[in-house]
Amino acid sequence: KANFDNCRFLSNTVRGQTGGMQVEDNSLLTVSNSEFHHNHAVDLVGAVMIIGQSKAFVGNSSFVNNTARQTGVIQVEGNSMLTVHNSKFRDNYASDFAGTVMVIANSKALFNNCRLLNNTATVQAGGIQIEDNSLLNLINSEVSNNVAGSCAGAIMIMINSHTDIYNSSFINNIAREETGAIQIESNSVLSVINSKFLNNRAYDSIGTIMINDHSKAFINDCTILNNTANWTTGGIQIESNSFLRITNSHVTHNHADSLADKVTRKSNAFVNKCKFFNNRAGWTGVIQVEKNSTFRVINSEFRNNYCNQRVGVLGVSEFS
């Protein structure tokens, strides 16, 4: 066991795996009121690695300007667990994946009352990447101004993983290719309750959320506002045998040059008690349903949406 309180880890460098500390083989780490700033790993993880059925508890701490090739700050893997409360992750950088945290290989991470700000990954997941049968809980937190060089400006969820988000906000995140906020792939599940997606942007497609490859998303009591894609899908895209259920939510002022929202490739979407107001696109103003897909809507309202070319609200094509 290791316990650190009111400590500072500053400007440490390693040519190998971890710039700060490594916890492995059924070990326990507790960190409180501490700082991890300007640490660097040439290879894997900028600050902390937790592996081999180990656990880490972090509270009231800050992680600033840490850098690494794969994960900017913390990597959790191999049936391990990370719990973080009241902490800040700012200006961290990964030259590959996960600007702040990577959770992989049957591991778990919980963030409560945390802020992930201005982090960058050159490839994907400007904030957090979760994969390979892992679990992420994000509660009362803010994920803002993060950047991914390719996809998933805020969070990437993939390979049979599950993410629950409650009372959190995603603001001004950017993907230089696709999916400004959250991307879900490969039989993964996303649940979002009482959260906000504001001003996220993809330079190519999908301004807010991408649900792909047999994945599922459940969105309730959320606001999806002012998100943008330079090409297609300013709001949400569902494709490749995936499923979306969205209830009691507002989808407003989202913009794309082509389509506002899209359901495609044998996917299904169910909408209940939602409002689609003032969305704007070049091809279909609100929702395009295509390629053997299904879209069901009840108790909802569509108002003041705009299309430059073809359909103001809904386009249905290709056996849908």
Protein Blocks (a to p, Z undefined) as FASTA:
>chain_A
ZZdehiacehiacfklbmkbcceehiacddehiacehiacfklmmkbcceehiacddehi
acehiacfklmkbcceehiacddehiacehiacfkeojkbcceehiacddehiacehiac
fkgojlbcceehiacddehiacehiacfkgojlbcceehiacddehiacehiacfkeojk
bcceehiacddehiadehiacfkeojkbcceehiacddehiacehiacfkgojlbcceeh
iacddehiacehiacfkbmbdceehiacddehiacehiacfklmkbcceehiacddehia
cehiacfklmmmbcceehZZ
